[in-house]
Amino acid sequence: MSNPMTQVRSIWLAIFLGCAALISYALYLQLVENLLPCPLCVVQRIAYWLIGLTALAGFFHIPGTTGRRIYAGLMTVFAFTGGLVALRQAWLVRYPEAFECGISPEEEFLNALPLARWWSVMFEVNGDCADVTWKFASLTLPDWSAIFFMILAALSIYVLLIRENRR
């Protein structure tokens, strides 16, 4: 049987790499395919960053049981928050008349944050939440994002609940 902490570190590394890949793909879609991020997209990017950086911190810190649970708990909260935002956007894509997401108070708020000024390519809002210009397997970007957030939440919960062998 493998050491639970080795397994936890592997999961944290996988979570970090997964978040890095998802953020990289979002930048590819923005810079190469010209899909501009909307307010909900930027909030999801922030959630992916928070999950990934928390996982990376746990990977390098190698905490005890309490620290592991704190890291996993934070990642779970970030994943559920990102997932809720992704589900909201998926709903808006299907019912665009329900909400105006162009130049909105959310966009103004997010663009006023220091993050948007510090790294505008990553965090500046320019798009419309209801635009559907990308699909894969008949699912939109927010659909896929919600799925990935659910996977990240499940992995985080697994790390939260894993028991260490005491001999």
NUROTI-239897 format. One line per 5 residues: number of its first residue (from 1); their letters; for each residue x, y, z of N, C-alpha, C, O. Coordinates in nm, 4 decimals. Example, Ala and Ser with C-alpha at 12.3 -4.5 7.8 and 13.67 -1.06 7.14 Angstrom:
BEGIN
1 = AS = 1.3190:-0.5690:0.7800:1.2300:-0.4500:0.7800:1.3200:-0.3300:0.7800:1.4236:-0.3319:0.8465  1.2850:-0.2250:0.7080:1.3670:-0.1060:0.7140:1.2900:0.0030:0.7870:1.3409:0.1138:0.8039 .
// end
This chain:
BEGIN
1 = MSNPM = 0.0842:-0.1177:0.0000:0.0000:0.0000:0.0000:0.0890:0.1244:0.0000:0.1886:0.1303:0.0721  0.0519:0.2246:-0.0821:0.1344:0.3439:-0.0934:0.1123:0.4374:0.0249:0.0099:0.4324:0.0930  0.2098:0.5209:0.0463:0.2038:0.6204:0.1517:0.0968:0.7238:0.1168:0.1003:0.7795:0.0070  0.0014:0.7514:0.2070:-0.1051:0.8470:0.1761:-0.0522:0.9871:0.1425:-0.1099:1.0562:0.0585  0.0571:1.0293:0.2075:0.1088:1.1639:0.1789:0.1675:1.1704:0.0387:0.1586:1.2743:-0.0269 .
6 = TQVRS = 0.2274:1.0614:-0.0086:0.2775:1.0579:-0.1460:0.1613:1.0681:-0.2431:0.1697:1.1376:-0.3443  0.0531:0.9987:-0.2121:-0.0667:1.0042:-0.2949:-0.1253:1.1459:-0.2947:-0.1656:1.1964:-0.3995  -0.1298:1.2091:-0.1790:-0.1830:1.3449:-0.1674:-0.0967:1.4416:-0.2484:-0.1494:1.5266:-0.3202  0.0341:1.4289:-0.2372:0.1238:1.5170:-0.3131:0.1052:1.4970:-0.4630:0.1101:1.5936:-0.5392  0.0842:1.3741:-0.5059:0.0604:1.3474:-0.6484:-0.0692:1.4122:-0.6950:-0.0760:1.4674:-0.8049 .
11 = IWLAI = -0.1710:1.4054:-0.6116:-0.2989:1.4684:-0.6458:-0.2830:1.6194:-0.6522:-0.3345:1.6832:-0.7440  -0.2118:1.6776:-0.5552:-0.1900:1.8219:-0.5575:-0.1139:1.8651:-0.6822:-0.1466:1.9673:-0.7426  -0.0142:1.7891:-0.7205:0.0609:1.8216:-0.8413:-0.0293:1.8104:-0.9644:-0.0234:1.8954:-1.0534  -0.1121:1.7067:-0.9699:-0.2049:1.6893:-1.0819:-0.3056:1.8046:-1.0869:-0.3381:1.8535:-1.1952  -0.3549:1.8480:-0.9716:-0.4481:1.9600:-0.9669:-0.3804:2.0868:-1.0177:-0.4375:2.1596:-1.0989 .
16 = FLGCA = -0.2599:2.1130:-0.9707:-0.1874:2.2314:-1.0159:-0.1655:2.2280:-1.1675:-0.1929:2.3259:-1.2368  -0.1163:2.1153:-1.2180:-0.0901:2.1035:-1.3621:-0.2189:2.1145:-1.4433:-0.2198:2.1744:-1.5508  -0.3277:2.0566:-1.3919:-0.4568:2.0676:-1.4592:-0.5047:2.2119:-1.4663:-0.5521:2.2570:-1.5705  -0.4922:2.2840:-1.3555:-0.5326:2.4251:-1.3548:-0.4442:2.5073:-1.4485:-0.4937:2.5941:-1.5205  -0.3142:2.4803:-1.4477:-0.2228:2.5510:-1.5383:-0.2602:2.5245:-1.6839:-0.2567:2.6159:-1.7662 .
21 = ALISY = -0.2957:2.4013:-1.7159:-0.3352:2.3671:-1.8529:-0.4655:2.4373:-1.8912:-0.4779:2.4886:-2.0025  -0.5616:2.4398:-1.8004:-0.6892:2.5054:-1.8294:-0.6715:2.6565:-1.8484:-0.7314:2.7152:-1.9385  -0.5906:2.7182:-1.7647:-0.5643:2.8616:-1.7785:-0.4887:2.8888:-1.9084:-0.5174:2.9864:-1.9777  -0.3928:2.8033:-1.9415:-0.3181:2.8192:-2.0668:-0.4111:2.8078:-2.1872:-0.3985:2.8840:-2.2831  -0.5040:2.7132:-2.1824:-0.5980:2.6974:-2.2928:-0.6904:2.8189:-2.3030:-0.7247:2.8618:-2.4131 .
26 = ALYLQ = -0.7304:2.8737:-2.1892:-0.8137:2.9943:-2.1917:-0.7375:3.1094:-2.2576:-0.7953:3.1855:-2.3353  -0.6095:3.1224:-2.2275:-0.5284:3.2266:-2.2919:-0.5128:3.2002:-2.4414:-0.5153:3.2938:-2.5213  -0.4969:3.0746:-2.4794:-0.4892:3.0385:-2.6210:-0.6177:3.0817:-2.6926:-0.6122:3.1445:-2.7984  -0.7328:3.0476:-2.6345:-0.8598:3.0840:-2.6956:-0.8732:3.2356:-2.7077:-0.9280:3.2856:-2.8059  -0.8240:3.3075:-2.6095:-0.8331:3.4526:-2.6107:-0.7367:3.5142:-2.7122:-0.7773:3.5978:-2.7929 .
31 = LVENL = -0.6103:3.4741:-2.7089:-0.5076:3.5392:-2.7898:-0.5015:3.4886:-2.9336:-0.4687:3.5650:-3.0244  -0.5325:3.3614:-2.9554:-0.5223:3.3038:-3.0900:-0.6590:3.2963:-3.1579:-0.6724:3.3309:-3.2753  -0.7595:3.2516:-3.0845:-0.8932:3.2352:-3.1421:-0.9823:3.3585:-3.1231:-1.0962:3.3603:-3.1699  -0.9312:3.4609:-3.0551:-1.0027:3.5879:-3.0333:-1.1344:3.5733:-2.9582:-1.2301:3.6453:-2.9866  -1.1402:3.4810:-2.8627:-1.2563:3.4694:-2.7740:-1.2289:3.5543:-2.6502:-1.1467:3.5175:-2.5664 .
36 = LPCPL = -1.2962:3.6653:-2.6390:-1.2700:3.7584:-2.5296:-1.3391:3.7112:-2.4014:-1.4529:3.6644:-2.4065  -1.2718:3.7231:-2.2865:-1.3314:3.6780:-2.1602:-1.4371:3.7757:-2.1088:-1.4197:3.8975:-2.1128  -1.5462:3.7185:-2.0610:-1.6532:3.7965:-1.9997:-1.6296:3.8030:-1.8483:-1.5348:3.7417:-1.7990  -1.7128:3.8754:-1.7739:-1.6942:3.8807:-1.6285:-1.6953:3.7426:-1.5623:-1.6148:3.7163:-1.4730  -1.7847:3.6555:-1.6050:-1.7921:3.5229:-1.5436:-1.6703:3.4377:-1.5804:-1.6252:3.3558:-1.5003 .
41 = CVVQR = -1.6175:3.4569:-1.7009:-1.4945:3.3859:-1.7407:-1.3772:3.4274:-1.6522:-1.2983:3.3433:-1.6090  -1.3665:3.5569:-1.6256:-1.2558:3.6068:-1.5436:-1.2680:3.5553:-1.4006:-1.1672:3.5198:-1.3394  -1.3883:3.5506:-1.3471:-1.4071:3.4954:-1.2118:-1.3655:3.3483:-1.2097:-1.3046:3.3027:-1.1129  -1.3979:3.2738:-1.3155:-1.3562:3.1332:-1.3226:-1.2037:3.1223:-1.3322:-1.1439:3.0336:-1.2713  -1.1415:3.2114:-1.4076:-0.9947:3.2118:-1.4151:-0.9345:3.2337:-1.2765:-0.8388:3.1666:-1.2377 .
46 = IAYWL = -0.9914:3.3277:-1.2033:-0.9425:3.3539:-1.0676:-0.9584:3.2291:-0.9821:-0.8686:3.1954:-0.9050  -1.0712:3.1601:-0.9944:-1.0928:3.0364:-0.9173:-0.9895:2.9308:-0.9551:-0.9351:2.8637:-0.8674  -0.9615:2.9150:-1.0860:-0.8589:2.8188:-1.1275:-0.7218:2.8566:-1.0709:-0.6466:2.7696:-1.0270  -0.6898:2.9845:-1.0719:-0.5633:3.0292:-1.0128:-0.5584:2.9959:-0.8633:-0.4584:2.9433:-0.8143  -0.6653:3.0263:-0.7922:-0.6675:2.9998:-0.6477:-0.6536:2.8513:-0.6171:-0.5800:2.8129:-0.5262 .
51 = IGLTA = -0.7239:2.7683:-0.6926:-0.7134:2.6234:-0.6727:-0.5713:2.5763:-0.7032:-0.5109:2.5041:-0.6240  -0.5188:2.6173:-0.8179:-0.3859:2.5731:-0.8594:-0.2763:2.6176:-0.7650:-0.1881:2.5390:-0.7305  -0.2810:2.7438:-0.7226:-0.1769:2.7933:-0.6311:-0.1884:2.7300:-0.4928:-0.0871:2.7058:-0.4273  -0.3098:2.7033:-0.4482:-0.3284:2.6347:-0.3201:-0.2724:2.4924:-0.3283:-0.2066:2.4456:-0.2354  -0.2988:2.4249:-0.4392:-0.2454:2.2891:-0.4583:-0.0929:2.2918:-0.4637:-0.0272:2.2046:-0.4068 .
56 = LAGFF = -0.0372:2.3900:-0.5308:0.1085:2.4013:-0.5394:0.1691:2.4290:-0.4015:0.2733:2.3734:-0.3668  0.1039:2.5142:-0.3241:0.1517:2.5415:-0.1879:0.1488:2.4141:-0.1038:0.2437:2.3859:-0.0306  0.0413:2.3378:-0.1136:0.0331:2.2112:-0.0398:0.1386:2.1128:-0.0848:0.1967:2.0417:-0.0028  0.1639:2.1082:-0.2153:0.2659:2.0176:-0.2695:0.4032:2.0486:-0.2105:0.4750:1.9569:-0.1703  0.4403:2.1745:-0.2046:0.5729:2.2116:-0.1538:0.5792:2.2155:-0.0012:0.6844:2.1885:0.0569 .
61 = HIPGT = 0.4690:2.2485:0.0636:0.4674:2.2605:0.2092:0.4729:2.1246:0.2794:0.5359:2.1112:0.3844  0.4079:2.0257:0.2223:0.3962:1.8915:0.2815:0.3461:1.9022:0.4261:0.4175:1.8658:0.5195  0.2240:1.9520:0.4440:0.1730:1.9757:0.5791:0.1296:1.8470:0.6489:0.1203:1.7406:0.5877  0.1039:1.8599:0.7765:0.0460:1.7502:0.8524:-0.1032:1.7409:0.8228:-0.1537:1.8028:0.7291  -0.1721:1.6627:0.9042:-0.3142:1.6385:0.8812:-0.3956:1.7678:0.8812:-0.4778:1.7877:0.7917 .
66 = TGRRI = -0.3753:1.8546:0.9775:-0.4527:1.9792:0.9857:-0.4245:2.0684:0.8653:-0.5175:2.1222:0.8052  -0.2990:2.0844:0.8301:-0.2635:2.1666:0.7145:-0.3189:2.1100:0.5851:-0.3669:2.1842:0.4994  -0.3122:1.9786:0.5713:-0.3668:1.9135:0.4512:-0.5156:1.9412:0.4404:-0.5666:1.9691:0.3319  -0.5847:1.9336:0.5526:-0.7290:1.9585:0.5510:-0.7603:2.1051:0.5203:-0.8596:2.1346:0.4539  -0.6768:2.1963:0.5678:-0.6973:2.3380:0.5370:-0.6788:2.3620:0.3873:-0.7625:2.4260:0.3236 .
71 = YAGLM = -0.5690:2.3105:0.3311:-0.5457:2.3268:0.1872:-0.6601:2.2648:0.1069:-0.7132:2.3274:0.0152  -0.6974:2.1433:0.1411:-0.8029:2.0735:0.0678:-0.9367:2.1448:0.0845:-1.0147:2.1533:-0.0104  -0.9637:2.1958:0.2036:-1.0880:2.2704:0.2274:-1.0940:2.3971:0.1437:-1.1976:2.4288:0.0854  -0.9832:2.4695:0.1379:-0.9788:2.5901:0.0544:-1.0003:2.5564:-0.0922:-1.0763:2.6241:-0.1614  -0.9330:2.4512:-0.1400:-0.9490:2.4120:-0.2793:-1.0930:2.3709:-0.3081:-1.1451:2.3993:-0.4160 .
76 = TVFAF = -1.1566:2.3055:-0.2144:-1.2956:2.2643:-0.2312:-1.3866:2.3862:-0.2425:-1.4738:2.3912:-0.3292  -1.3665:2.4837:-0.1553:-1.4471:2.6067:-0.1601:-1.4247:2.6789:-0.2928:-1.5209:2.7220:-0.3564  -1.2985:2.6926:-0.3355:-1.2691:2.7601:-0.4625:-1.3314:2.6838:-0.5797:-1.3846:2.7453:-0.6721  -1.3251:2.5504:-0.5766:-1.3801:2.4699:-0.6858:-1.5331:2.4817:-0.6914:-1.5906:2.4946:-0.7994  -1.5978:2.4774:-0.5758:-1.7437:2.4920:-0.5755:-1.7849:2.6319:-0.6202:-1.8835:2.6471:-0.6923 .
81 = TGGLV = -1.7110:2.7333:-0.5786:-1.7412:2.8698:-0.6214:-1.7257:2.8835:-0.7729:-1.8136:2.9368:-0.8406  -1.6137:2.8352:-0.8247:-1.5927:2.8392:-0.9694:-1.6977:2.7601:-1.0440:-1.7440:2.8015:-1.1503  -1.7355:2.6455:-0.9880:-1.8377:2.5631:-1.0507:-1.9734:2.6331:-1.0558:-2.0441:2.6249:-1.1562  -2.0091:2.7010:-0.9488:-2.1356:2.7755:-0.9472:-2.1347:2.8866:-1.0517:-2.2347:2.9095:-1.1196  -2.0219:2.9551:-1.0641:-2.0110:3.0617:-1.1640:-2.0202:3.0016:-1.3043:-2.0870:3.0577:-1.3913 .
86 = ALRQA = -1.9539:2.8884:-1.3269:-1.9599:2.8217:-1.4578:-2.1017:2.7762:-1.4895:-2.1467:2.7898:-1.6033  -2.1725:2.7227:-1.3911:-2.3110:2.6809:-1.4130:-2.4008:2.8006:-1.4430:-2.4910:2.7923:-1.5264  -2.3755:2.9105:-1.3753:-2.4518:3.0341:-1.4024:-2.4282:3.0778:-1.5469:-2.5224:3.1144:-1.6171  -2.3028:3.0740:-1.5908:-2.2726:3.1132:-1.7282:-2.3332:3.0158:-1.8291:-2.3824:3.0573:-1.9340  -2.3296:2.8873:-1.7974:-2.3914:2.7880:-1.8861:-2.5409:2.8150:-1.8996:-2.5974:2.8001:-2.0080 .
91 = WLVRY = -2.6043:2.8542:-1.7911:-2.7455:2.8889:-1.7942:-2.7675:3.0135:-1.8806:-2.8613:3.0179:-1.9602  -2.6814:3.1145:-1.8652:-2.6942:3.2375:-1.9443:-2.6753:3.2117:-2.0930:-2.7392:3.2765:-2.1759  -2.5880:3.1175:-2.1272:-2.5673:3.0830:-2.2678:-2.6971:3.0280:-2.3268:-2.7302:3.0561:-2.4420  -2.7695:2.9505:-2.2486:-2.8946:2.8909:-2.2961:-3.0122:2.9894:-2.2926:-3.1056:2.9785:-2.3720  -3.0064:3.0853:-2.1999:-3.1143:3.1835:-2.1843:-3.0547:3.3246:-2.1802:-3.0599:3.3899:-2.0759 .
96 = PEAFE = -2.9989:3.3725:-2.2903:-2.9284:3.5016:-2.2894:-3.0187:3.6212:-2.2587:-2.9705:3.7245:-2.2122  -3.1477:3.6085:-2.2840:-3.2378:3.7199:-2.2555:-3.2565:3.7427:-2.1056:-3.3103:3.8459:-2.0656  -3.2129:3.6480:-2.0222:-3.2337:3.6568:-1.8781:-3.1385:3.7543:-1.8088:-3.1621:3.7949:-1.6951  -3.0318:3.7910:-1.8776:-2.9310:3.8712:-1.8086:-2.8457:3.9428:-1.9110:-2.8042:3.8826:-2.0100  -2.8191:4.0694:-1.8889:-2.7288:4.1450:-1.9751:-2.5894:4.1373:-1.9132:-2.5681:4.1781:-1.7990 .
101 = CGISP = -2.4969:4.0851:-1.9896:-2.3630:4.0648:-1.9350:-2.2579:4.1342:-2.0202:-2.1422:4.0921:-2.0209  -2.2955:4.2394:-2.0918:-2.1978:4.3146:-2.1694:-2.1214:4.4074:-2.0768:-2.0490:4.3623:-1.9880  -2.1379:4.5371:-2.0979:-2.0760:4.6334:-2.0071:-2.1691:4.6443:-1.8878:-2.2766:4.7038:-1.8953  -2.1259:4.5866:-1.7798:-2.2115:4.5729:-1.6623:-2.1345:4.6182:-1.5394:-2.0142:4.6434:-1.5468  -2.2036:4.6287:-1.4262:-2.1329:4.6613:-1.3017:-2.0252:4.5572:-1.2684:-1.9209:4.5909:-1.2124 .
106 = EEEFL = -2.0512:4.4304:-1.3034:-1.9510:4.3257:-1.2775:-1.8241:4.3522:-1.3572:-1.7130:4.3390:-1.3059  -1.8425:4.3903:-1.4848:-1.7276:4.4187:-1.5703:-1.6488:4.5378:-1.5167:-1.5260:4.5334:-1.5092  -1.7192:4.6431:-1.4800:-1.6522:4.7614:-1.4252:-1.5768:4.7274:-1.2968:-1.4641:4.7726:-1.2767  -1.6394:4.6478:-1.2102:-1.5756:4.6079:-1.0849:-1.4487:4.5263:-1.1107:-1.3429:4.5554:-1.0548  -1.4603:4.4237:-1.1960:-1.3453:4.3374:-1.2228:-1.2322:4.4130:-1.2918:-1.1151:4.3898:-1.2616 .
111 = NALPL = -1.2653:4.5025:-1.3833:-1.1620:4.5786:-1.4525:-1.0972:4.6832:-1.3631:-0.9887:4.7324:-1.3942  -1.1630:4.7183:-1.2512:-1.1050:4.8131:-1.1566:-1.0117:4.7457:-1.0559:-0.9373:4.8136:-0.9851  -1.0155:4.6120:-1.0492:-0.9285:4.5405:-0.9556:-0.7820:4.5534:-0.9967:-0.7516:4.5630:-1.1156  -0.6917:4.5537:-0.8997:-0.5487:4.5596:-0.9336:-0.5038:4.4460:-1.0257:-0.4134:4.4643:-1.1072  -0.5668:4.3289:-1.0128:-0.5309:4.2171:-1.1006:-0.5484:4.2530:-1.2478:-0.4640:4.2184:-1.3304 .
116 = ARWWS = -0.6569:4.3218:-1.2810:-0.6848:4.3571:-1.4203:-0.5838:4.4578:-1.4730:-0.5517:4.4572:-1.5918  -0.5338:4.5436:-1.3862:-0.4324:4.6399:-1.4290:-0.2945:4.5761:-1.4316:-0.2116:4.6096:-1.5163  -0.2700:4.4838:-1.3386:-0.1393:4.4190:-1.3279:-0.1156:4.3222:-1.4438:-0.0069:4.3206:-1.5017  -0.2162:4.2416:-1.4781:-0.2032:4.1425:-1.5843:-0.3318:4.1473:-1.6670:-0.4183:4.0605:-1.6555  -0.3418:4.2493:-1.7492:-0.4667:4.2749:-1.8216:-0.5035:4.1624:-1.9181:-0.6219:4.1340:-1.9362 .
121 = VMFEV = -0.4053:4.0980:-1.9802:-0.4362:3.9892:-2.0732:-0.5104:3.8765:-2.0018:-0.5986:3.8133:-2.0600  -0.4755:3.8519:-1.8783:-0.5354:3.7413:-1.8030:-0.6678:3.7810:-1.7363:-0.7624:3.7022:-1.7355  -0.6748:3.9002:-1.6814:-0.7861:3.9331:-1.5926:-0.8764:4.0475:-1.6377:-0.9715:4.0807:-1.5669  -0.8500:4.1085:-1.7525:-0.9365:4.2168:-1.7990:-1.0589:4.1599:-1.8710:-1.0476:4.0681:-1.9523  -1.1745:4.2151:-1.8401:-1.3011:4.1696:-1.8970:-1.3295:4.2458:-2.0257:-1.3242:4.3688:-2.0282 .
126 = NGDCA = -1.3597:4.1721:-2.1331:-1.3905:4.2356:-2.2615:-1.5054:4.1700:-2.3359:-1.5544:4.2259:-2.4340  -1.5494:4.0537:-2.2922:-1.6458:3.9762:-2.3701:-1.7866:3.9774:-2.3139:-1.8157:4.0417:-2.2131  -1.8727:3.9040:-2.3826:-2.0131:3.8904:-2.3459:-2.0369:3.7471:-2.2970:-1.9990:3.6513:-2.3642  -2.0984:3.7332:-2.1822:-2.1184:3.6016:-2.1201:-2.2052:3.5071:-2.2032:-2.1924:3.3852:-2.1921  -2.2915:3.5620:-2.2848:-2.3864:3.4772:-2.3580:-2.3368:3.4374:-2.4970:-2.4062:3.3644:-2.5678 .
131 = DVTWK = -2.2186:3.4837:-2.5374:-2.1655:3.4458:-2.6690:-2.1322:3.2973:-2.6718:-2.0685:3.2449:-2.5805  -2.1760:3.2305:-2.7775:-2.1456:3.0885:-2.7953:-2.0716:3.0754:-2.9279:-2.1336:3.0598:-3.0331  -1.9410:3.0817:-2.9226:-1.8627:3.0685:-3.0454:-1.7725:2.9456:-3.0422:-1.7035:2.9168:-3.1400  -1.7725:2.8735:-2.9311:-1.6860:2.7564:-2.9172:-1.7679:2.6441:-2.8558:-1.8346:2.6620:-2.7539  -1.7613:2.5273:-2.9201:-1.8260:2.4075:-2.8661:-1.7383:2.2873:-2.8953:-1.6683:2.2822:-2.9964 .
136 = FASLT = -1.7433:2.1908:-2.8049:-1.6768:2.0626:-2.8256:-1.7700:1.9557:-2.7708:-1.8144:1.9644:-2.6563  -1.7996:1.8561:-2.8511:-1.8919:1.7486:-2.8135:-2.0262:1.8069:-2.7684:-2.0868:1.7594:-2.6724  -2.0702:1.9085:-2.8380:-2.1958:1.9806:-2.8158:-2.2027:2.0526:-2.6806:-2.3106:2.0959:-2.6402  -2.0912:2.0660:-2.6110:-2.0873:2.1398:-2.4849:-2.0109:2.2704:-2.5053:-1.9133:2.2753:-2.5802  -2.0563:2.3760:-2.4381:-1.9924:2.5069:-2.4468:-1.8770:2.5163:-2.3469:-1.8577:2.4279:-2.2634 .
141 = LPDWS = -1.8014:2.6247:-2.3572:-1.6922:2.6461:-2.2616:-1.7386:2.6443:-2.1162:-1.6751:2.5789:-2.0336  -1.8482:2.7146:-2.0818:-1.8913:2.7079:-1.9418:-1.9341:2.5678:-1.8986:-1.9175:2.5310:-1.7823  -1.9895:2.4891:-1.9922:-2.0252:2.3511:-1.9588:-1.8995:2.2729:-1.9208:-1.8954:2.2049:-1.8182  -1.7974:2.2842:-2.0055:-1.6717:2.2138:-1.9785:-1.6063:2.2644:-1.8503:-1.5515:2.1865:-1.7723  -1.6127:2.3944:-1.8296:-1.5539:2.4506:-1.7083:-1.6242:2.3956:-1.5840:-1.5584:2.3623:-1.4854 .
146 = AIFFM = -1.7567:2.3859:-1.5880:-1.8314:2.3295:-1.4744:-1.7889:2.1850:-1.4494:-1.7740:2.1438:-1.3344  -1.7694:2.1085:-1.5554:-1.7233:1.9695:-1.5401:-1.5865:1.9653:-1.4749:-1.5637:1.8863:-1.3833  -1.4941:2.0508:-1.5219:-1.3596:2.0514:-1.4639:-1.3614:2.0967:-1.3183:-1.2867:2.0438:-1.2359  -1.4463:2.1944:-1.2861:-1.4575:2.2360:-1.1460:-1.5110:2.1215:-1.0589:-1.4677:2.1052:-0.9448  -1.6045:2.0425:-1.1120:-1.6561:1.9276:-1.0361:-1.5457:1.8237:-1.0121:-1.5363:1.7662:-0.9037 .
151 = ILAAL = -1.4636:1.8006:-1.1130:-1.3520:1.7067:-1.0978:-1.2548:1.7584:-0.9926:-1.2101:1.6827:-0.9064  -1.2219:1.8871:-0.9996:-1.1306:1.9467:-0.9012:-1.1900:1.9417:-0.7602:-1.1185:1.9166:-0.6633  -1.3202:1.9655:-0.7493:-1.3864:1.9574:-0.6185:-1.3803:1.8147:-0.5648:-1.3534:1.7938:-0.4465  -1.4054:1.7163:-0.6517:-1.4005:1.5756:-0.6084:-1.2605:1.5374:-0.5611:-1.2461:1.4701:-0.4590  -1.1580:1.5794:-0.6338:-1.0211:1.5500:-0.5919:-0.9889:1.6182:-0.4594:-0.9244:1.5591:-0.3728 .
156 = SIYVL = -1.0336:1.7418:-0.4437:-1.0094:1.8150:-0.3195:-1.0797:1.7497:-0.2016:-1.0227:1.7398:-0.0929  -1.2021:1.7055:-0.2223:-1.2760:1.6372:-0.1159:-1.2078:1.5053:-0.0806:-1.1996:1.4681:0.0364  -1.1592:1.4355:-0.1821:-1.0859:1.3107:-0.1565:-0.9643:1.3382:-0.0678:-0.9405:1.2665:0.0294  -0.8876:1.4417:-0.1014:-0.7701:1.4773:-0.0200:-0.8136:1.5180:0.1206:-0.7459:1.4861:0.2183  -0.9252:1.5875:0.1307:-0.9768:1.6304:0.2604:-1.0111:1.5113:0.3494:-0.9886:1.5145:0.4704 .
161 = LIREN = -1.0653:1.4071:0.2889:-1.1167:1.2939:0.3667:-1.0200:1.1765:0.3794:-1.0469:1.0833:0.4552  -0.9090:1.1789:0.3075:-0.8166:1.0648:0.3110:-0.7637:1.0450:0.4533:-0.7341:1.1406:0.5250  -0.7534:0.9207:0.4903:-0.7010:0.8878:0.6249:-0.5585:0.8388:0.6133:-0.5212:0.7689:0.5191  -0.4810:0.8775:0.7114:-0.3418:0.8326:0.7141:-0.3313:0.7058:0.7969:-0.3966:0.6923:0.9004  -0.2496:0.6143:0.7512:-0.2261:0.4899:0.8267:-0.1408:0.5203:0.9492:-0.0341:0.5809:0.9388 .
166 = RR = -0.1878:0.4788:1.0614:-0.1128:0.4960:1.1868:-0.0667:0.3606:1.2327:-0.1481:0.2704:1.2524  0.0628:0.3447:1.2501:0.1161:0.2151:1.2941:0.1808:0.2241:1.4281:0.2307:0.1238:1.4794 .
// end
